[in-house]
Amino acid sequence: MTTPSTHLILLGAGGHATVLAETLQTAGASLLGLCAPRPPAPGLLTALLYLGDDETVEQHAPDTVQLVNGLGSTTGTTARDEIFQRFREAGYHFATVRHPSAIISPSAQTGEGLQALAGCLINSEARLGDNVLINSHAVVEHHCEIGDHCHIASGAVLCGDCRLEAGVHVGAGAVVKQGVRIGAGAVIAAGAVVIRDVPAHALVAGVPARIKRENLR
């Protein structure tokens, strides 16, 4: 399921963009094409019209298209954050992408450009900011607050009432204990088990998770 009202332009040509393109095509969305620094490698994305680099977006008036943020993130959300803010400041809007198997509570609040992928769960009274990516089979439990530009990677679990500030990356399979607070720009390594608060711009890893690096920028 998607919520575009106009033609869509996909930004990016990598793995995450491929997943989004397939999700959108399955839902019957109208994809005008994709923009990326170079044409996509052979695969599903080559079926889409390559429009050119990101500058090409500006050939389309903001009220005639919606954008889809096809940039993924493996160690941080900076690139996703920057492209979203760049085009929002230029007057463009980002479409919601929701896989048919994603479960979103009717009491949850979600922001612009949400991407809720296959099998994920966003539970009761969760609140999500703009440009948030909830990846395949990730779980956001009740009353969690997720800041702008966060990425909850595949299979990660946020237990109830967790608070994530802007730009947090939670790696695949990580678990965050109920009530934990995570500061802006922090990175939770894949498989980590977070049982205490994490400061801003820190990398934590392990079971239980411990700080491995500070002042990530």
GROMACS elastic network, one bead per residue, 0.5 to 0.9 nm:
[ bonds ]
;  ai    aj funct       b0    kb
    1    23     6  0.81529   500
    1    24     6  0.76077   500
    1    26     6  0.87188   500
    1    27     6  0.57022   500
    1    28     6  0.87888   500
    1    29     6  0.86976   500
    1    96     6  0.84983   500
    1    97     6  0.65470   500
    1    99     6  0.56294   500
    1   100     6  0.55853   500
    2    23     6  0.88676   500
    2    24     6  0.70391   500
    2    27     6  0.70866   500
    2    28     6  0.89977   500
    2    29     6  0.72797   500
    2    95     6  0.72266   500
    2    96     6  0.55821   500
    2    98     6  0.54928   500
    2    99     6  0.78466   500
    3    29     6  0.89209   500
    3    95     6  0.60988   500
    3    96     6  0.54742   500
    3    97     6  0.70251   500
    3    98     6  0.83293   500
    4     7     6  0.72568   500
    4     8     6  0.71981   500
    4    29     6  0.76007   500
    4    30     6  0.84477   500
    4    65     6  0.86433   500
    4    66     6  0.67252   500
    4    94     6  0.84722   500
    4    95     6  0.54459   500
    4    96     6  0.70915   500
    4    97     6  0.86232   500
    5     8     6  0.87751   500
    5    65     6  0.82228   500
    5    66     6  0.77820   500
    5    95     6  0.85577   500
    6    30     6  0.75385   500
    6    63     6  0.82671   500
    6    64     6  0.61513   500
    6    65     6  0.53149   500
    6    66     6  0.63345   500
    7    29     6  0.79374   500
    7    30     6  0.52480   500
    7    31     6  0.58239   500
    7    32     6  0.57579   500
    7    64     6  0.69778   500
    7    66     6  0.63066   500
    7    67     6  0.85759   500
    8    29     6  0.77713   500
    8    30     6  0.61078   500
    8    32     6  0.55411   500
    8    33     6  0.73142   500
    8    34     6  0.86446   500
    8    65     6  0.55815   500
    8    67     6  0.55816   500
    8    68     6  0.68671   500
    8    94     6  0.88804   500
    8    95     6  0.78073   500
    9    31     6  0.61412   500
    9    32     6  0.56121   500
    9    33     6  0.54090   500
    9    34     6  0.54314   500
    9    35     6  0.71341   500
    9    51     6  0.88746   500
    9    57     6  0.77787   500
    9    65     6  0.69153   500
    9    66     6  0.63874   500
    9    68     6  0.61460   500
    9    69     6  0.88765   500
   10    13     6  0.82471   500
   10    17     6  0.72565   500
   10    20     6  0.84013   500
   10    21     6  0.76110   500
   10    31     6  0.75264   500
   10    32     6  0.81368   500
   10    33     6  0.63519   500
   10    35     6  0.62465   500
   10    36     6  0.85920   500
   10    66     6  0.88169   500
   10    67     6  0.59880   500
   10    69     6  0.64737   500
   10    70     6  0.61473   500
   11    17     6  0.73998   500
   11    33     6  0.89483   500
   11    34     6  0.57603   500
   11    35     6  0.50126   500
   11    36     6  0.60962   500
   11    53     6  0.88400   500
   11    54     6  0.72629   500
   11    67     6  0.70526   500
   11    68     6  0.59735   500
   11    69     6  0.53518   500
   11    71     6  0.69935   500
   11    83     6  0.87839   500
   12    15     6  0.89070   500
   12    16     6  0.81643   500
   12    17     6  0.57258   500
   12    18     6  0.87742   500
   12    34     6  0.68603   500
   12    35     6  0.60250   500
   12    37     6  0.79526   500
   12    40     6  0.85722   500
   12    54     6  0.87024   500
   12    68     6  0.88178   500
   12    69     6  0.72512   500
   12    71     6  0.56243   500
   12    72     6  0.87658   500
   13    16     6  0.78748   500
   13    17     6  0.54684   500
   13    18     6  0.69153   500
   13    34     6  0.74384   500
   13    35     6  0.75810   500
   13    36     6  0.59751   500
   13    37     6  0.85150   500
   13    38     6  0.80507   500
   13    39     6  0.72858   500
   13    40     6  0.52435   500
   13    41     6  0.79155   500
   13    45     6  0.70880   500
   13    70     6  0.71550   500
   13    71     6  0.80288   500
   14    17     6  0.53217   500
   14    18     6  0.62993   500
   14    40     6  0.73317   500
   14    41     6  0.83665   500
   14    45     6  0.87635   500
   14    70     6  0.76140   500
   14    71     6  0.73955   500
   14    72     6  0.79494   500
   15    18     6  0.50773   500
   15    19     6  0.65515   500
   15    20     6  0.88668   500
   15    70     6  0.85308   500
   15    71     6  0.85708   500
   15    72     6  0.76191   500
   16    19     6  0.52076   500
   16    20     6  0.63596   500
   16    21     6  0.86457   500
   16    70     6  0.58280   500
   16    71     6  0.63431   500
   16    72     6  0.53356   500
   16    73     6  0.86996   500
   17    20     6  0.50946   500
   17    21     6  0.60377   500
   17    22     6  0.86371   500
   17    45     6  0.81247   500
   17    68     6  0.86661   500
   17    69     6  0.77993   500
   17    71     6  0.65554   500
   17    72     6  0.76315   500
   18    21     6  0.51157   500
   18    22     6  0.62736   500
   18    23     6  0.86186   500
   18    43     6  0.85966   500
   18    44     6  0.67172   500
   18    45     6  0.61521   500
   18    70     6  0.80037   500
   19    22     6  0.53279   500
   19    23     6  0.62157   500
   19    24     6  0.86622   500
   19    70     6  0.87359   500
   19   117     6  0.86474   500
   20    23     6  0.50407   500
   20    24     6  0.60626   500
   20    25     6  0.84846   500
   20    68     6  0.81987   500
   20    69     6  0.88501   500
   20    70     6  0.69289   500
   20    97     6  0.74453   500
   20    99     6  0.89703   500
   20   115     6  0.85030   500
   20   117     6  0.83488   500
   21    24     6  0.51527   500
   21    25     6  0.60144   500
   21    26     6  0.84864   500
   21    31     6  0.82637   500
   21    44     6  0.81801   500
   21    45     6  0.72727   500
   21    48     6  0.87588   500
   21    70     6  0.86343   500
   22    25     6  0.51089   500
   22    26     6  0.60348   500
   22    27     6  0.85897   500
   22    44     6  0.78105   500
   22    45     6  0.86875   500
   23    26     6  0.52438   500
   23    27     6  0.64010   500
   23    28     6  0.88774   500
   23    29     6  0.89157   500
   23    97     6  0.77314   500
   23    98     6  0.78661   500
   23    99     6  0.61606   500
   23   100     6  0.85160   500
   23   117     6  0.82567   500
   23   118     6  0.87675   500
   24    27     6  0.50986   500
   24    28     6  0.63585   500
   24    29     6  0.53284   500
   24    30     6  0.80614   500
   24    31     6  0.78677   500
   24    97     6  0.71749   500
   24    98     6  0.85029   500
   24    99     6  0.82305   500
   25    29     6  0.56471   500
   25    30     6  0.77208   500
   25    31     6  0.77126   500
   26    29     6  0.76474   500
   27    99     6  0.82388   500
   27   100     6  0.81376   500
   28    31     6  0.88827   500
   31    34     6  0.80754   500
   31    48     6  0.77366   500
   31    49     6  0.87751   500
   32    48     6  0.78023   500
   32    49     6  0.70712   500
   32    51     6  0.85821   500
   32    65     6  0.85654   500
   33    48     6  0.52499   500
   33    50     6  0.57865   500
   33    51     6  0.61075   500
   34    39     6  0.87942   500
   34    45     6  0.84028   500
   34    48     6  0.66952   500
   34    49     6  0.63306   500
   34    50     6  0.52508   500
   34    51     6  0.57448   500
   34    52     6  0.75123   500
   34    53     6  0.86138   500
   34    54     6  0.89952   500
   35    38     6  0.81411   500
   35    39     6  0.81818   500
   35    49     6  0.89068   500
   35    50     6  0.62903   500
   35    51     6  0.54628   500
   35    52     6  0.51889   500
   35    53     6  0.50201   500
   35    54     6  0.54023   500
   35    55     6  0.83154   500
   35    56     6  0.70768   500
   35    57     6  0.72945   500
   36    39     6  0.66620   500
   36    40     6  0.79095   500
   36    50     6  0.80198   500
   36    51     6  0.81558   500
   36    52     6  0.62932   500
   36    54     6  0.58690   500
   37    52     6  0.70980   500
   37    54     6  0.69026   500
   38    41     6  0.89955   500
   38    50     6  0.86623   500
   38    52     6  0.72559   500
   38    53     6  0.67622   500
   39    46     6  0.80304   500
   39    50     6  0.62566   500
   39    51     6  0.87591   500
   39    52     6  0.76176   500
   39    53     6  0.86905   500
   40    43     6  0.78485   500
   40    44     6  0.89998   500
   40    45     6  0.62588   500
   40    46     6  0.61982   500
   40    50     6  0.79704   500
   41    44     6  0.88894   500
   41    45     6  0.76667   500
   41    46     6  0.71799   500
   42    45     6  0.73490   500
   42    46     6  0.60306   500
   43    46     6  0.57838   500
   43    47     6  0.78907   500
   44    47     6  0.59548   500
   44    48     6  0.80071   500
   45    48     6  0.55076   500
   45    49     6  0.85005   500
   45    50     6  0.88520   500
   46    49     6  0.73139   500
   46    50     6  0.78128   500
   47    50     6  0.89287   500
   48    51     6  0.89984   500
   50    53     6  0.86697   500
   51    54     6  0.87728   500
   51    56     6  0.66287   500
   51    57     6  0.82244   500
   52    55     6  0.75700   500
   52    56     6  0.56792   500
   52    57     6  0.83765   500
   53    56     6  0.56947   500
   53    57     6  0.79219   500
   54    57     6  0.57436   500
   54    58     6  0.80635   500
   55    58     6  0.58742   500
   55    59     6  0.78867   500
   56    59     6  0.55443   500
   56    60     6  0.78151   500
   57    60     6  0.57475   500
   57    61     6  0.83345   500
   57    62     6  0.88831   500
   57    67     6  0.88344   500
   57    87     6  0.89668   500
   58    61     6  0.67181   500
   58    62     6  0.80123   500
   58    90     6  0.87574   500
   60    63     6  0.83177   500
   60    64     6  0.66530   500
   60    65     6  0.69082   500
   61    64     6  0.54724   500
   61    65     6  0.70071   500
   61    91     6  0.88723   500
   61    92     6  0.81961   500
   62    65     6  0.58575   500
   62    66     6  0.72902   500
   62    90     6  0.79717   500
   62    91     6  0.58896   500
   62    93     6  0.72745   500
   63    66     6  0.78227   500
   63    91     6  0.83971   500
   63    92     6  0.73810   500
   63    93     6  0.84879   500
   65    92     6  0.77766   500
   65    93     6  0.79984   500
   66    92     6  0.67160   500
   66    93     6  0.54149   500
   66    94     6  0.53704   500
   66    95     6  0.58157   500
   67    87     6  0.86420   500
   67    92     6  0.72466   500
   67    93     6  0.61982   500
   67    95     6  0.59683   500
   67   113     6  0.84370   500
   68    93     6  0.88027   500
   68    94     6  0.56590   500
   68    95     6  0.58203   500
   68    96     6  0.78198   500
   68    97     6  0.79721   500
   68   113     6  0.72597   500
   69    72     6  0.83730   500
   69    80     6  0.70559   500
   69    83     6  0.77586   500
   69    84     6  0.70709   500
   69    94     6  0.73103   500
   69    95     6  0.85155   500
   69   113     6  0.76199   500
   69   115     6  0.88388   500
   69   131     6  0.80185   500
   70    80     6  0.81806   500
   71    79     6  0.71607   500
   71    80     6  0.56552   500
   71    83     6  0.85878   500
   72    77     6  0.79031   500
   72    79     6  0.82840   500
   72    80     6  0.69603   500
   72   133     6  0.88109   500
   72   151     6  0.86087   500
   73    76     6  0.56589   500
   73    77     6  0.55280   500
   73    78     6  0.81799   500
   73    79     6  0.77131   500
   73    80     6  0.73479   500
   73   151     6  0.73478   500
   73   153     6  0.87255   500
   73   169     6  0.77724   500
   74    77     6  0.78785   500
   74   153     6  0.84840   500
   74   169     6  0.78203   500
   74   171     6  0.74822   500
   75   169     6  0.69608   500
   75   170     6  0.89737   500
   75   171     6  0.80855   500
   75   187     6  0.67764   500
   75   188     6  0.87559   500
   75   189     6  0.81961   500
   76    79     6  0.80204   500
   76    80     6  0.88453   500
   76   150     6  0.88339   500
   76   151     6  0.82651   500
   76   167     6  0.73926   500
   76   168     6  0.71269   500
   76   169     6  0.55201   500
   76   170     6  0.88461   500
   76   185     6  0.73122   500
   76   186     6  0.79167   500
   76   187     6  0.64451   500
   77    80     6  0.54466   500
   77    81     6  0.60499   500
   77    82     6  0.86725   500
   77   149     6  0.65654   500
   77   150     6  0.67666   500
   77   151     6  0.69585   500
   77   167     6  0.56269   500
   77   168     6  0.69897   500
   77   169     6  0.64340   500
   77   185     6  0.77201   500
   78    81     6  0.50269   500
   78    82     6  0.60736   500
   78    83     6  0.87257   500
   78   149     6  0.82760   500
   78   167     6  0.71718   500
   78   185     6  0.84407   500
   78   217     6  0.88760   500
   79    82     6  0.51866   500
   79    83     6  0.63010   500
   79    84     6  0.85548   500
   80    83     6  0.55430   500
   80    84     6  0.61923   500
   80    85     6  0.86560   500
   80   131     6  0.79295   500
   80   149     6  0.70260   500
   81    84     6  0.53154   500
   81    85     6  0.61897   500
   81    86     6  0.85780   500
   81   131     6  0.74713   500
   81   148     6  0.82737   500
   81   149     6  0.55858   500
   81   150     6  0.87238   500
   81   167     6  0.73868   500
   82    85     6  0.52333   500
   82    86     6  0.59913   500
   82    87     6  0.87371   500
   83    86     6  0.50664   500
   83    87     6  0.63629   500
   83    88     6  0.85253   500
   84    87     6  0.56053   500
   84    88     6  0.60871   500
   84    89     6  0.85875   500
   84    93     6  0.88454   500
   84    94     6  0.79650   500
   84   113     6  0.88375   500
   84   131     6  0.71124   500
   84   149     6  0.85924   500
   85    88     6  0.50644   500
   85    89     6  0.59942   500
   85    90     6  0.85521   500
   86    89     6  0.54408   500
   86    90     6  0.65510   500
   87    91     6  0.64414   500
   87    92     6  0.54308   500
   87    93     6  0.75408   500
   87    94     6  0.88224   500
   88    91     6  0.50966   500
   88    93     6  0.60809   500
   88    94     6  0.80621   500
   89    92     6  0.73861   500
   93   112     6  0.77589   500
   93   113     6  0.78439   500
   94   112     6  0.62790   500
   94   114     6  0.84074   500
   94   131     6  0.81198   500
   95   112     6  0.69930   500
   95   114     6  0.74543   500
   95   115     6  0.86446   500
   96   111     6  0.87061   500
   96   112     6  0.66892   500
   96   115     6  0.59287   500
   96   116     6  0.81919   500
   97   113     6  0.72636   500
   97   114     6  0.62941   500
   97   116     6  0.62804   500
   97   117     6  0.76569   500
   98   101     6  0.82129   500
   98   102     6  0.64936   500
   98   114     6  0.77409   500
   98   115     6  0.59001   500
   98   117     6  0.60229   500
   98   118     6  0.80613   500
   99   102     6  0.53348   500
   99   103     6  0.88061   500
   99   115     6  0.83129   500
   99   116     6  0.62540   500
   99   117     6  0.50666   500
   99   118     6  0.53053   500
   99   119     6  0.78266   500
   99   120     6  0.87353   500
  100   103     6  0.82164   500
  100   117     6  0.83552   500
  100   118     6  0.71940   500
  100   119     6  0.84278   500
  101   117     6  0.77678   500
  101   118     6  0.54125   500
  101   119     6  0.51266   500
  101   120     6  0.74805   500
  102   116     6  0.61341   500
  102   117     6  0.60339   500
  102   118     6  0.54197   500
  102   121     6  0.61087   500
  102   122     6  0.82169   500
  102   136     6  0.84491   500
  102   137     6  0.82630   500
  103   116     6  0.83669   500
  103   118     6  0.89700   500
  103   119     6  0.70989   500
  103   120     6  0.61791   500
  103   122     6  0.62122   500
  103   123     6  0.78670   500
  104   107     6  0.83639   500
  104   108     6  0.68355   500
  104   116     6  0.84102   500
  104   120     6  0.82308   500
  104   121     6  0.59539   500
  104   123     6  0.62354   500
  104   124     6  0.81668   500
  105   108     6  0.52643   500
  105   109     6  0.86853   500
  105   121     6  0.80984   500
  105   122     6  0.60907   500
  105   123     6  0.51096   500
  105   124     6  0.52922   500
  105   125     6  0.74534   500
  105   126     6  0.82175   500
  106   109     6  0.81411   500
  106   123     6  0.85529   500
  106   124     6  0.73449   500
  106   125     6  0.82223   500
  107   123     6  0.80210   500
  107   124     6  0.54730   500
  107   126     6  0.75162   500
  108   122     6  0.71125   500
  108   123     6  0.66441   500
  108   124     6  0.55552   500
  108   127     6  0.58436   500
  108   128     6  0.79444   500
  108   142     6  0.85047   500
  108   143     6  0.84057   500
  109   125     6  0.68468   500
  109   126     6  0.62560   500
  109   128     6  0.60193   500
  109   129     6  0.83022   500
  110   113     6  0.88142   500
  110   114     6  0.68151   500
  110   126     6  0.82043   500
  110   127     6  0.60254   500
  110   129     6  0.61486   500
  110   130     6  0.74015   500
  110   132     6  0.85562   500
  111   114     6  0.61789   500
  111   127     6  0.83516   500
  111   128     6  0.59046   500
  111   131     6  0.70727   500
  111   132     6  0.76445   500
  111   148     6  0.82317   500
  112   129     6  0.73742   500
  112   131     6  0.60875   500
  112   132     6  0.81938   500
  113   130     6  0.60811   500
  113   132     6  0.69133   500
  113   133     6  0.84955   500
  114   128     6  0.83176   500
  114   129     6  0.82783   500
  114   130     6  0.66465   500
  114   131     6  0.55289   500
  114   132     6  0.51318   500
  114   133     6  0.61023   500
  114   134     6  0.78726   500
  115   131     6  0.76417   500
  115   132     6  0.63952   500
  115   134     6  0.60223   500
  115   135     6  0.75555   500
  116   119     6  0.84572   500
  116   120     6  0.64997   500
  116   121     6  0.82425   500
  116   122     6  0.85542   500
  116   132     6  0.84763   500
  116   133     6  0.63608   500
  116   135     6  0.62718   500
  116   136     6  0.76564   500
  117   120     6  0.59915   500
  117   133     6  0.80649   500
  117   134     6  0.63100   500
  117   135     6  0.50987   500
  117   137     6  0.74975   500
  117   138     6  0.85146   500
  118   135     6  0.72650   500
  118   137     6  0.62843   500
  118   138     6  0.88832   500
  119   135     6  0.84809   500
  119   136     6  0.56548   500
  119   138     6  0.74288   500
  119   139     6  0.89404   500
  120   134     6  0.68208   500
  120   135     6  0.66465   500
  120   136     6  0.54599   500
  120   139     6  0.58134   500
  120   140     6  0.81375   500
  120   154     6  0.84929   500
  120   155     6  0.82450   500
  121   134     6  0.84167   500
  121   137     6  0.70672   500
  121   138     6  0.64394   500
  121   140     6  0.60264   500
  121   141     6  0.75943   500
  122   125     6  0.87295   500
  122   126     6  0.67522   500
  122   134     6  0.84780   500
  122   138     6  0.85224   500
  122   139     6  0.62340   500
  122   141     6  0.61742   500
  122   142     6  0.75870   500
  122   144     6  0.89972   500
  123   126     6  0.60183   500
  123   139     6  0.79502   500
  123   140     6  0.61257   500
  123   143     6  0.76714   500
  123   144     6  0.84527   500
  123   160     6  0.89171   500
  124   141     6  0.71525   500
  124   143     6  0.64585   500
  124   144     6  0.88015   500
  125   141     6  0.87673   500
  125   142     6  0.57674   500
  125   144     6  0.75377   500
  125   145     6  0.89648   500
  126   140     6  0.73886   500
  126   141     6  0.69736   500
  126   142     6  0.53808   500
  126   145     6  0.59412   500
  126   146     6  0.79341   500
  126   160     6  0.88098   500
  126   161     6  0.81794   500
  127   143     6  0.69730   500
  127   144     6  0.62774   500
  127   146     6  0.61678   500
  127   147     6  0.83649   500
  128   131     6  0.89096   500
  128   132     6  0.69508   500
  128   144     6  0.81143   500
  128   145     6  0.59601   500
  128   147     6  0.61439   500
  128   148     6  0.72798   500
  128   150     6  0.89208   500
  129   132     6  0.63994   500
  129   145     6  0.81476   500
  129   146     6  0.60507   500
  129   149     6  0.73596   500
  129   150     6  0.82663   500
  129   166     6  0.83441   500
  130   147     6  0.74250   500
  130   149     6  0.62585   500
  130   150     6  0.85690   500
  131   148     6  0.59079   500
  131   150     6  0.72643   500
  131   151     6  0.87641   500
  132   146     6  0.78500   500
  132   147     6  0.77338   500
  132   148     6  0.60981   500
  132   150     6  0.50517   500
  132   151     6  0.59815   500
  132   152     6  0.81292   500
  132   167     6  0.89141   500
  133   149     6  0.74977   500
  133   150     6  0.63988   500
  133   152     6  0.61782   500
  133   153     6  0.78216   500
  134   137     6  0.82926   500
  134   138     6  0.62295   500
  134   139     6  0.79905   500
  134   140     6  0.82078   500
  134   150     6  0.83876   500
  134   151     6  0.61404   500
  134   153     6  0.65016   500
  134   154     6  0.77155   500
  135   138     6  0.56734   500
  135   139     6  0.89011   500
  135   151     6  0.75169   500
  135   152     6  0.60017   500
  135   155     6  0.75574   500
  135   156     6  0.84281   500
  135   172     6  0.88994   500
  136   153     6  0.72622   500
  136   155     6  0.65042   500
  136   156     6  0.89431   500
  137   153     6  0.85858   500
  137   154     6  0.57504   500
  137   156     6  0.75343   500
  137   157     6  0.88700   500
  138   152     6  0.66382   500
  138   153     6  0.65113   500
  138   154     6  0.52767   500
  138   157     6  0.58486   500
  138   158     6  0.82268   500
  138   172     6  0.83844   500
  138   173     6  0.81533   500
  139   152     6  0.83492   500
  139   154     6  0.89657   500
  139   155     6  0.71667   500
  139   156     6  0.62799   500
  139   158     6  0.59990   500
  139   159     6  0.78929   500
  140   143     6  0.86711   500
  140   144     6  0.66674   500
  140   146     6  0.89093   500
  140   152     6  0.84662   500
  140   156     6  0.84791   500
  140   157     6  0.62732   500
  140   158     6  0.50013   500
  140   159     6  0.67280   500
  140   160     6  0.75999   500
  140   162     6  0.87385   500
  141   144     6  0.61045   500
  141   157     6  0.77606   500
  141   158     6  0.59167   500
  141   159     6  0.51671   500
  141   161     6  0.73171   500
  141   162     6  0.82161   500
  141   178     6  0.88931   500
  142   159     6  0.75306   500
  142   161     6  0.63024   500
  142   162     6  0.87290   500
  143   160     6  0.59116   500
  143   162     6  0.73594   500
  143   163     6  0.87878   500
  144   158     6  0.75987   500
  144   159     6  0.76986   500
  144   160     6  0.58162   500
  144   163     6  0.57974   500
  144   164     6  0.80535   500
  144   178     6  0.89857   500
  144   179     6  0.83654   500
  145   161     6  0.70807   500
  145   162     6  0.63310   500
  145   164     6  0.61167   500
  145   165     6  0.80755   500
  146   149     6  0.86919   500
  146   150     6  0.68160   500
  146   162     6  0.81099   500
  146   163     6  0.61175   500
  146   165     6  0.64504   500
  146   166     6  0.74365   500
  146   168     6  0.86332   500
  147   150     6  0.61711   500
  147   163     6  0.79937   500
  147   164     6  0.57101   500
  147   167     6  0.69958   500
  147   168     6  0.78605   500
  147   184     6  0.83498   500
  148   165     6  0.74049   500
  148   167     6  0.63034   500
  148   168     6  0.86400   500
  149   166     6  0.58988   500
  149   168     6  0.73076   500
  149   169     6  0.87988   500
  150   164     6  0.78476   500
  150   165     6  0.79668   500
  150   166     6  0.60869   500
  150   169     6  0.58281   500
  150   170     6  0.80310   500
  150   185     6  0.85486   500
  151   167     6  0.74883   500
  151   168     6  0.64509   500
  151   170     6  0.62267   500
  151   171     6  0.82130   500
  152   155     6  0.83724   500
  152   156     6  0.63670   500
  152   157     6  0.82242   500
  152   158     6  0.85906   500
  152   168     6  0.81843   500
  152   169     6  0.62016   500
  152   171     6  0.67026   500
  152   172     6  0.76515   500
  153   156     6  0.57957   500
  153   169     6  0.75264   500
  153   170     6  0.58675   500
  153   171     6  0.51426   500
  153   173     6  0.74398   500
  153   174     6  0.83285   500
  153   190     6  0.84859   500
  154   171     6  0.74683   500
  154   173     6  0.64747   500
  154   174     6  0.89263   500
  155   171     6  0.85877   500
  155   172     6  0.55803   500
  155   174     6  0.73730   500
  155   175     6  0.89076   500
  156   170     6  0.69803   500
  156   171     6  0.67091   500
  156   172     6  0.53189   500
  156   175     6  0.58295   500
  156   176     6  0.82178   500
  156   190     6  0.83147   500
  156   191     6  0.81171   500
  157   170     6  0.89228   500
  157   173     6  0.71066   500
  157   174     6  0.63173   500
  157   176     6  0.62795   500
  157   177     6  0.85771   500
  158   161     6  0.83566   500
  158   162     6  0.65334   500
  158   174     6  0.83550   500
  158   175     6  0.60535   500
  158   177     6  0.68048   500
  158   178     6  0.72433   500
  158   180     6  0.89993   500
  159   162     6  0.64080   500
  159   175     6  0.76058   500
  159   176     6  0.60478   500
  159   177     6  0.54763   500
  159   179     6  0.74368   500
  159   180     6  0.85900   500
  160   177     6  0.78174   500
  160   179     6  0.64108   500
  160   180     6  0.89489   500
  161   178     6  0.59023   500
  161   180     6  0.75276   500
  161   181     6  0.89009   500
  162   176     6  0.75781   500
  162   177     6  0.75400   500
  162   178     6  0.57891   500
  162   180     6  0.50062   500
  162   181     6  0.58920   500
  162   182     6  0.80224   500
  163   179     6  0.71703   500
  163   180     6  0.64812   500
  163   182     6  0.62155   500
  163   183     6  0.84487   500
  164   167     6  0.83380   500
  164   168     6  0.65603   500
  164   180     6  0.84843   500
  164   181     6  0.60169   500
  164   183     6  0.63213   500
  164   184     6  0.71415   500
  164   186     6  0.89565   500
  165   168     6  0.65424   500
  165   181     6  0.80839   500
  165   182     6  0.62921   500
  165   183     6  0.52596   500
  165   185     6  0.75195   500
  165   186     6  0.86078   500
  165   200     6  0.82936   500
  166   183     6  0.76711   500
  166   185     6  0.63905   500
  166   186     6  0.88654   500
  167   183     6  0.87972   500
  167   184     6  0.57229   500
  167   186     6  0.72487   500
  167   187     6  0.87921   500
  168   182     6  0.75417   500
  168   183     6  0.74104   500
  168   184     6  0.58843   500
  168   187     6  0.59185   500
  168   188     6  0.79084   500
  168   200     6  0.87595   500
  168   201     6  0.84877   500
  169   185     6  0.73024   500
  169   186     6  0.64816   500
  169   188     6  0.61020   500
  169   189     6  0.82915   500
  170   173     6  0.85350   500
  170   174     6  0.66272   500
  170   175     6  0.85975   500
  170   176     6  0.88053   500
  170   186     6  0.83710   500
  170   187     6  0.60746   500
  170   189     6  0.66643   500
  170   190     6  0.72816   500
  170   192     6  0.89270   500
  171   174     6  0.57064   500
  171   187     6  0.75025   500
  171   188     6  0.55698   500
  171   191     6  0.69415   500
  171   192     6  0.78415   500
  172   188     6  0.89893   500
  172   189     6  0.76362   500
  172   191     6  0.63217   500
  172   192     6  0.87936   500
  173   189     6  0.89144   500
  173   190     6  0.57575   500
  173   192     6  0.74831   500
  174   188     6  0.72290   500
  174   189     6  0.70171   500
  174   190     6  0.53768   500
  174   193     6  0.58395   500
  174   194     6  0.77812   500
  175   191     6  0.71898   500
  175   192     6  0.63283   500
  175   194     6  0.61636   500
  175   195     6  0.85911   500
  176   179     6  0.84952   500
  176   180     6  0.68119   500
  176   192     6  0.81448   500
  176   193     6  0.59602   500
  176   195     6  0.64354   500
  176   196     6  0.85258   500
  177   180     6  0.59261   500
  177   193     6  0.75139   500
  177   194     6  0.59543   500
  177   195     6  0.51512   500
  177   196     6  0.76035   500
  178   195     6  0.80685   500
  179   196     6  0.87290   500
  179   197     6  0.86794   500
  180   194     6  0.77737   500
  180   195     6  0.68580   500
  180   196     6  0.58335   500
  180   197     6  0.51845   500
  180   198     6  0.79184   500
  181   196     6  0.76421   500
  181   198     6  0.64043   500
  181   199     6  0.82892   500
  182   185     6  0.86820   500
  182   186     6  0.68365   500
  182   196     6  0.88506   500
  182   197     6  0.57693   500
  182   199     6  0.61815   500
  182   200     6  0.68340   500
  183   186     6  0.59105   500
  183   197     6  0.81061   500
  183   198     6  0.60118   500
  183   201     6  0.68503   500
  183   202     6  0.80868   500
  184   199     6  0.77217   500
  184   201     6  0.61459   500
  184   202     6  0.88253   500
  185   200     6  0.58222   500
  185   202     6  0.74084   500
  185   216     6  0.74282   500
  185   217     6  0.78201   500
  186   198     6  0.73687   500
  186   199     6  0.70764   500
  186   200     6  0.53146   500
  186   203     6  0.59262   500
  186   204     6  0.80285   500
  186   214     6  0.88655   500
  186   215     6  0.89470   500
  186   216     6  0.74800   500
  187   200     6  0.89641   500
  187   201     6  0.71710   500
  187   202     6  0.62563   500
  187   204     6  0.64903   500
  187   205     6  0.87166   500
  187   216     6  0.85466   500
  188   191     6  0.84830   500
  188   192     6  0.66402   500
  188   193     6  0.87705   500
  188   194     6  0.80799   500
  188   198     6  0.89188   500
  188   202     6  0.83422   500
  188   203     6  0.60082   500
  188   204     6  0.52461   500
  188   205     6  0.62851   500
  188   209     6  0.82911   500
  189   192     6  0.56156   500
  189   203     6  0.71253   500
  189   204     6  0.60975   500
  189   206     6  0.76544   500
  189   209     6  0.85725   500
  190   205     6  0.74589   500
  190   206     6  0.86292   500
  191   205     6  0.76911   500
  191   206     6  0.71471   500
  191   207     6  0.79668   500
  192   204     6  0.75207   500
  192   205     6  0.50984   500
  192   207     6  0.56281   500
  192   208     6  0.68113   500
  192   209     6  0.55493   500
  192   210     6  0.88293   500
  193   205     6  0.77056   500
  193   206     6  0.65543   500
  193   207     6  0.51004   500
  193   208     6  0.51006   500
  193   209     6  0.53937   500
  194   197     6  0.77255   500
  194   198     6  0.82052   500
  194   204     6  0.81777   500
  194   205     6  0.82622   500
  194   206     6  0.83487   500
  194   207     6  0.75250   500
  194   208     6  0.60365   500
  194   209     6  0.50807   500
  194   210     6  0.80779   500
  195   208     6  0.66686   500
  195   209     6  0.71656   500
  196   208     6  0.89412   500
  196   209     6  0.82527   500
  198   201     6  0.87225   500
  198   202     6  0.70080   500
  198   203     6  0.85567   500
  198   204     6  0.77018   500
  198   210     6  0.88404   500
  198   211     6  0.80474   500
  199   202     6  0.59304   500
  199   203     6  0.89811   500
  199   214     6  0.84767   500
  200   214     6  0.83015   500
  200   215     6  0.76894   500
  200   216     6  0.84685   500
  201   213     6  0.85468   500
  201   214     6  0.61443   500
  201   215     6  0.50437   500
  201   217     6  0.68144   500
  202   211     6  0.66050   500
  202   212     6  0.75506   500
  202   213     6  0.57002   500
  202   215     6  0.59273   500
  202   216     6  0.59589   500
  203   210     6  0.82767   500
  203   211     6  0.57942   500
  203   212     6  0.55676   500
  203   213     6  0.50655   500
  203   214     6  0.63428   500
  203   215     6  0.85603   500
  203   216     6  0.73424   500
  204   209     6  0.56013   500
  204   210     6  0.50886   500
  204   212     6  0.54270   500
  204   213     6  0.71842   500
  204   214     6  0.89146   500
  205   208     6  0.77262   500
  205   210     6  0.56151   500
  205   211     6  0.67233   500
  205   212     6  0.66999   500
  206   210     6  0.63378   500
  206   211     6  0.89862   500
  207   210     6  0.78628   500
  209   212     6  0.89463   500
  211   214     6  0.72405   500
  213   216     6  0.72130   500
